[in-house]
Amino acid sequence: MSPFRGKRAVVTGGSSGIGNATVKALLAKGAQVTVVSRREGATFRGDVTSPEVAAKVMHEVKPDLLVLSAGVTPTMGRFDELDWATFSEAWNTDLQATFYFLKQALTMPRGSAVVVVSSGAALNGSPFSGGYAGAKRMQWWLADYAQRVSNERNLGVRFSTVVPDQLVSGTTIGRTAATAYGAMAGATAEAFMQRYEVQLDVDMVASAIVKALEGETSSVAVKGTGSRALP
């Protein structure tokens, strides 16, 4: 029997991309999934950057599993071409949502599991997407900070980070980044993506998220060719 059967799960940003693939993977394993998003079709429609929304979702659903995959597609450009509003988009969306939901996650039942979806930009930088790389690295750090609090208070809640360590094919952010970085190199988006030995898709990332929730792995970086543990 699946360890997720009957478990309550919350997935932010679950209406598209990696989040949607994760929702499907969890449903296939018997979990009861609440999708939090501003888009049509979400179980809970709301702004994930709102502390009130985070508190309401976590109080009403009382999840055993939490996946934080909501995020913006950053405005592409060198930092000197951006204003502060566009430079800081990921800080004010991805990171802010993670901050509020991780604080609420510390009230989850003992044995619960949380996965934060970060980005390879947290490892390698991303000079053409403003402050995106810093925001994604801080998400990873926040998961670590939350784990420390859980350990210190003996809460029994486990926190992990999954880092897609290459552009994810078939996603809006993947296409946007490939177009921008390909243009910088004088290539098409398709040609830029071919530099990867094996393409990474949303289902591969979702599989890594599920494994992290099951406790099979700690924080990991995922490529089309496989995954590796992160410190």
C-alpha positions as CSV (number, residue, x, y, z in Angstrom):
1,M,0.0,0.0,0.0
2,S,1.2,3.5,-0.8
3,P,2.4,5.4,2.3
4,F,0.5,8.4,0.9
5,R,-2.9,6.8,0.7
6,G,-5.4,8.9,2.7
7,K,-2.7,11.5,3.5
8,R,-3.6,15.2,3.1
9,A,-1.3,17.2,0.8
10,V,-1.1,20.8,-0.1
11,V,0.7,21.9,-3.3
12,T,1.3,25.6,-4.1
13,G,1.5,26.5,-7.7
14,G,-0.1,23.1,-8.5
15,S,-2.1,24.3,-11.5
16,S,0.8,24.2,-13.9
17,G,4.3,22.9,-14.6
18,I,6.2,21.0,-11.9
19,G,3.4,21.7,-9.4
20,N,0.8,20.1,-11.6
21,A,2.9,17.1,-12.3
22,T,3.4,16.7,-8.6
23,V,-0.3,16.9,-8.0
24,K,-0.9,14.1,-10.5
25,A,1.9,11.9,-8.9
26,L,0.4,12.4,-5.4
27,L,-3.1,11.6,-6.6
28,A,-1.9,8.5,-8.3
29,K,-0.5,7.4,-4.9
30,G,-3.8,7.9,-3.1
31,A,-3.2,11.3,-1.5
32,Q,-5.9,13.9,-1.0
33,V,-4.5,17.0,-2.7
34,T,-5.4,20.6,-2.2
35,V,-4.0,22.9,-5.0
36,V,-3.3,26.5,-4.0
37,S,-3.1,28.9,-6.8
38,R,-4.6,32.1,-8.2
39,R,-5.5,30.2,-11.4
40,E,-8.9,28.7,-12.4
41,G,-9.2,25.1,-11.3
42,A,-7.3,25.4,-8.0
43,T,-8.9,23.8,-5.0
44,F,-8.0,26.9,-3.0
45,R,-7.8,30.1,-5.0
46,G,-5.6,32.7,-3.3
47,D,-2.4,34.6,-3.3
48,V,0.4,32.4,-1.9
49,T,2.4,35.5,-0.9
50,S,-0.3,36.4,1.6
51,P,0.4,35.3,5.3
52,E,-3.4,35.1,5.8
53,V,-3.8,32.7,2.9
54,A,-0.9,30.5,4.1
55,A,-2.5,30.4,7.6
56,K,-6.0,29.7,6.3
57,V,-4.9,26.9,4.0
58,M,-2.7,25.2,6.6
59,H,-5.3,25.6,9.4
60,E,-8.2,24.3,7.3
61,V,-6.5,21.4,5.4
62,K,-4.1,20.3,8.2
63,P,-1.8,18.6,5.7
64,D,0.6,15.8,6.3
65,L,2.5,16.7,3.1
66,L,3.4,20.1,1.7
67,V,5.0,21.0,-1.6
68,L,6.0,24.6,-2.3
69,S,6.4,25.0,-6.0
70,A,4.7,28.3,-6.7
71,G,6.9,30.8,-8.5
72,V,7.1,33.6,-11.1
73,T,8.8,33.5,-14.5
74,P,11.3,36.3,-14.0
75,T,11.8,39.2,-16.4
76,M,14.8,38.4,-18.4
77,G,17.6,40.9,-18.8
78,R,21.0,42.0,-17.4
79,F,20.6,43.6,-13.9
80,D,21.5,47.0,-15.4
81,E,18.6,46.8,-17.7
82,L,16.0,46.1,-14.9
83,D,14.4,48.3,-12.3
84,W,14.1,47.1,-8.7
85,A,10.5,45.9,-9.2
86,T,11.5,43.5,-11.9
87,F,14.8,42.5,-10.4
88,S,13.1,41.5,-7.1
89,E,10.1,39.6,-8.5
90,A,11.2,36.2,-7.3
91,W,12.0,37.6,-3.8
92,N,8.5,39.1,-3.5
93,T,6.8,36.0,-4.8
94,D,8.7,32.7,-4.6
95,L,10.6,33.5,-1.4
96,Q,7.8,35.4,0.3
97,A,5.4,32.5,-0.2
98,T,8.0,30.1,1.1
99,F,8.6,32.2,4.1
100,Y,4.9,32.3,5.2
101,F,4.2,28.6,4.4
102,L,7.3,27.3,6.2
103,K,6.4,29.2,9.3
104,Q,3.0,27.6,9.2
105,A,4.6,24.2,8.4
106,L,6.2,24.1,11.8
107,T,2.7,23.5,13.2
108,M,2.2,20.3,11.0
109,P,1.7,17.0,12.8
110,R,4.8,14.9,13.8
111,G,5.9,12.8,10.8
112,S,4.9,15.4,8.2
113,A,7.1,16.2,5.3
114,V,7.7,19.4,3.4
115,V,9.5,19.9,0.0
116,V,10.6,23.3,-1.3
117,V,11.2,23.4,-5.1
118,S,14.2,25.6,-5.8
119,S,16.2,26.0,-9.0
120,G,19.6,25.3,-10.5
121,A,20.1,29.0,-10.4
122,A,20.6,28.6,-6.7
123,L,23.7,26.6,-7.5
124,N,25.0,28.2,-10.6
125,G,23.7,31.8,-10.7
126,S,21.5,33.3,-13.4
127,P,22.9,36.6,-14.7
128,F,20.1,37.2,-17.0
129,S,17.1,36.9,-14.6
130,G,17.6,39.6,-12.0
131,G,17.5,38.5,-8.4
132,Y,16.0,35.1,-9.2
133,A,19.1,33.1,-8.3
134,G,19.4,34.7,-4.9
135,A,15.7,34.1,-4.1
136,K,16.0,30.5,-5.1
137,R,19.1,30.0,-2.9
138,M,17.3,31.7,0.0
139,Q,14.4,29.3,-0.4
140,W,16.9,26.4,0.0
141,W,18.3,28.1,3.1
142,L,14.9,28.6,4.6
143,A,14.1,24.9,4.3
144,D,17.3,24.3,6.2
145,Y,16.4,26.9,8.8
146,A,13.0,25.3,9.3
147,Q,14.6,21.9,9.7
148,R,16.8,23.3,12.4
149,V,13.8,24.7,14.3
150,S,12.0,21.3,13.9
151,N,15.0,19.5,15.3
152,E,15.5,22.0,18.2
153,R,11.9,21.8,19.2
154,N,11.6,18.1,18.6
155,L,8.6,18.7,16.2
156,G,9.2,15.7,14.0
157,V,8.6,17.6,10.8
158,R,11.0,16.9,7.9
159,F,12.1,19.6,5.4
160,S,13.8,18.9,2.0
161,T,14.7,20.9,-1.1
162,V,14.5,19.7,-4.7
163,V,16.7,21.6,-7.1
164,P,16.1,21.1,-10.9
165,D,19.7,21.6,-12.0
166,Q,18.9,22.3,-15.6
167,L,16.1,24.1,-17.5
168,V,13.0,22.0,-17.4
169,S,11.6,21.3,-20.8
170,G,7.9,22.0,-21.6
171,T,7.6,24.8,-18.9
172,T,7.1,28.5,-19.3
173,I,10.1,29.4,-17.3
174,G,12.2,26.9,-19.2
175,R,11.2,28.2,-22.6
176,T,11.6,31.8,-21.5
177,A,15.1,31.2,-20.1
178,A,16.2,29.1,-23.1
179,T,15.0,31.9,-25.5
180,A,16.9,34.6,-23.6
181,Y,20.2,32.6,-23.0
182,G,20.0,31.1,-26.5
183,A,19.8,34.6,-28.0
184,M,22.8,35.7,-26.0
185,A,24.7,32.8,-27.6
186,G,23.3,33.5,-31.1
187,A,21.2,30.3,-31.0
188,T,17.5,29.4,-30.9
189,A,15.8,28.2,-27.7
190,E,15.7,24.7,-29.2
191,A,19.4,24.7,-29.9
192,F,20.2,26.0,-26.5
193,M,18.2,23.1,-24.9
194,Q,20.2,20.6,-26.9
195,R,23.3,21.3,-24.8
196,Y,21.8,19.0,-22.2
197,E,22.7,15.4,-22.6
198,V,19.2,14.3,-21.5
199,Q,16.2,16.6,-21.2
200,L,14.7,17.1,-17.8
201,D,10.9,17.2,-17.7
202,V,8.3,17.9,-15.1
203,D,7.5,14.3,-14.4
204,M,11.2,13.6,-13.5
205,V,11.2,16.5,-11.1
206,A,7.8,15.4,-9.6
207,S,9.3,11.9,-9.1
208,A,12.2,13.4,-7.1
209,I,9.7,15.4,-5.0
210,V,7.7,12.3,-4.2
211,K,10.9,10.5,-3.2
212,A,11.8,13.3,-0.9
213,L,8.4,13.3,0.7
214,E,8.7,9.6,1.2
215,G,12.0,10.1,3.0
216,E,14.0,8.1,0.4
217,T,16.2,11.1,-0.3
218,S,17.2,14.3,1.5
219,S,17.7,17.5,-0.5
220,V,18.7,16.7,-4.0
221,A,19.7,18.3,-7.3
222,V,18.0,16.7,-10.3
223,K,19.2,16.5,-13.9
224,G,17.9,14.5,-16.9
225,T,20.7,12.0,-16.2
226,G,19.9,11.5,-12.6
227,S,20.1,13.2,-9.2
228,R,22.7,13.8,-6.5
229,A,22.4,14.6,-2.8
230,L,22.9,18.2,-1.7
231,P,24.7,19.1,1.5
